[in-house]
Amino acid sequence: MIKPEDLLRPTPAGLYCPPGDFYVDPVRPVPRAVVTHGHSDHARSGHGAVLATPQTLAIMAERYGEDFTRLRQPVEYGETASHDGVDIRLVPAGHVLGSAQAVITWRGLTMVVSGDYKRRRDPTCAPFEPVPCHVFISEATFGLPVFTHPPDGEEIGRVIQSLRQFPERAHLIGAYALGKAQRVIRLLREAGWERPIYVHGALERLNRLYEREGVELGPILPATGLKKDALGGEVAIAPPSAIQDRWARRFADPVPAFASGWMLVKARARQRGVELPLVISDHADWPELTATFLELKPEEVWITHGREEGLLRWLELNGMKGRALRLVGYDEEDDAEAEAA
């Protein structure tokens, strides 16, 4: 009888598939990797071969250079690739542009590695697609009941309201360069903000990539070379670290904002000196996580890189089997990638 561990098992390099001889989102260079999305805690350079969506491969090339791997294997959503008798299908995860769940099937056993995902609408990427499976491997970044995120429209509405209330002040929004920044821009456009949005130089290349992939961002201008006390009444978007840097001093009495699911924790907002915390997350919150488990009803749920204790207890109370899959190298507290939340 085949056990899930025969198909996927944790190793120091990441989730390993012995029959297919490949890793999923490995944390160190390996001969063959399946990569779910382009954030650097999942997508690393130096692998011999990388299987991913064309968008994720393009993101990796943009971030790491064209030689980030020796061999690229692009797989569109819904397509199936096979390796040594193991089928690999990529379906949307709803996290960022090109993000995918890896649906891995072997000898009648199907396991889904979700990577990072969310269930709510995102105008910059394809929505999460539920896939029936025997084992669902889920993140738990916001795996506590306290993390119930408000509607995105309400949070963006607070930005519009602040712009009207303080028309003399520049509004600086900290947003991670891959995914979050582009989503905030699109949400502002949907809320009726048609004026140019100014961006930090670190966002420019990824913004162009998103637009090449058909995500219209509207008029974008560089937030460089500006005179002191610039951009009163305007919106600028930058990596979160830049909001607290000398870079922000050129703007007119700036309103520091930060778009992250962690802004639900008031202490984090105060620690960062955030005046306008925006609870906008690219990860599933507690209701989305539990609703996904109820919808899929897998035989097992494996929980990784997050707060697994609450979800394991919830699974037990709801008659479902859960397991903590403690993978090394996915640290939601890492400053480099925590902003993606």
C-alpha positions, 0 to 999 in steps of 0.5 A: 500500500502506497503511503504519502511519504513514498511520494513526498517527504521532507528533507533538509533541501525541501520537499523531495519526491523520490519516485520522480527525483525532484524537489518542490520549492527547495531551499538549496540548489538541487538537480531538479526543482518544481517552483510554485512562485517567484518569492525568494523563500520559494524560488532560489537560483542555482538549480540544474532544471526548474519546472514552473509557470512561464510567469514564474520563470520570467520573474526568476530571470528578472530577479536572478539573471537569465542564467538562474538555472541551466534548464527551464521547463515552462508549464502552463496552468492545467498542463501536465508534465511527467518525470519517471512516472510521476505526473506534475500539473500546475494550477493557480494558487491566487498568491501572485502573478504566475503562482501555482499549486503543484498537483503531484500524482503517482500510482493513484495517489494525488498530493497538492503542494499549495505553496502560498495561496489566498482565496480572495479576488486579486486583479493581478493574478489567476484565482485559486483553483481547488483540486481534489486530492488525498493530501493537501499541503498548506501554508499557515502564515496566518494560521490563528483565528485572530487573523481575519482580514477585512475586505481589500476594498475597505482598506484601499478606501481608507487610503482614498479617504486619507488623501481627501483629508490630508491633500497637502501630504504625500502618502507613502505606501510600503508594499513588497516589490513582487505581487503586493505593490502591483496589487495595491496599484490595481486596487487603487485604480479600481477605487477610482484613483486615476492620477499618476502613482509614483514608485521606488526604483526597486519596483520598476522592473517588476512593474514592467514585467506585470504589464507585459503579462497584461496587468494594466497599472495605469500611469506610473512615474519614478519617485526619484529626482524630486525636489524637497517637500514633493508629492503633496496629495499624491501616492508613492509606493516603495519597499517597506524598508524605504518608508523608514529610510532617508529616501522618504525625507524628500516628501511633503509631510509624508503619511507612512502606510504599510500594506500587509496582513501583519498590520492587523497586529497593532504592535507591529504597526507601532513598531514600524512607525506606520500611521496608516496600517493597511491589512492587505495580505497575499496569504489566506487568513484563518477563515480562508484556510479552514474553508479550503480544508472543508471544501477539499476534504482531503484524507490528510492536511500537512501544515507548513511554514507558519502557525500550525498548532491552531490549525492542527487543533481545528482539524482534529475538532472537525474530524480531519487528520493533520500533521505538522510538516516543519520544513527548514528555510521558510521563515515568515519572520525573515525581513526579506520575505515577510513583507510579502504577507 
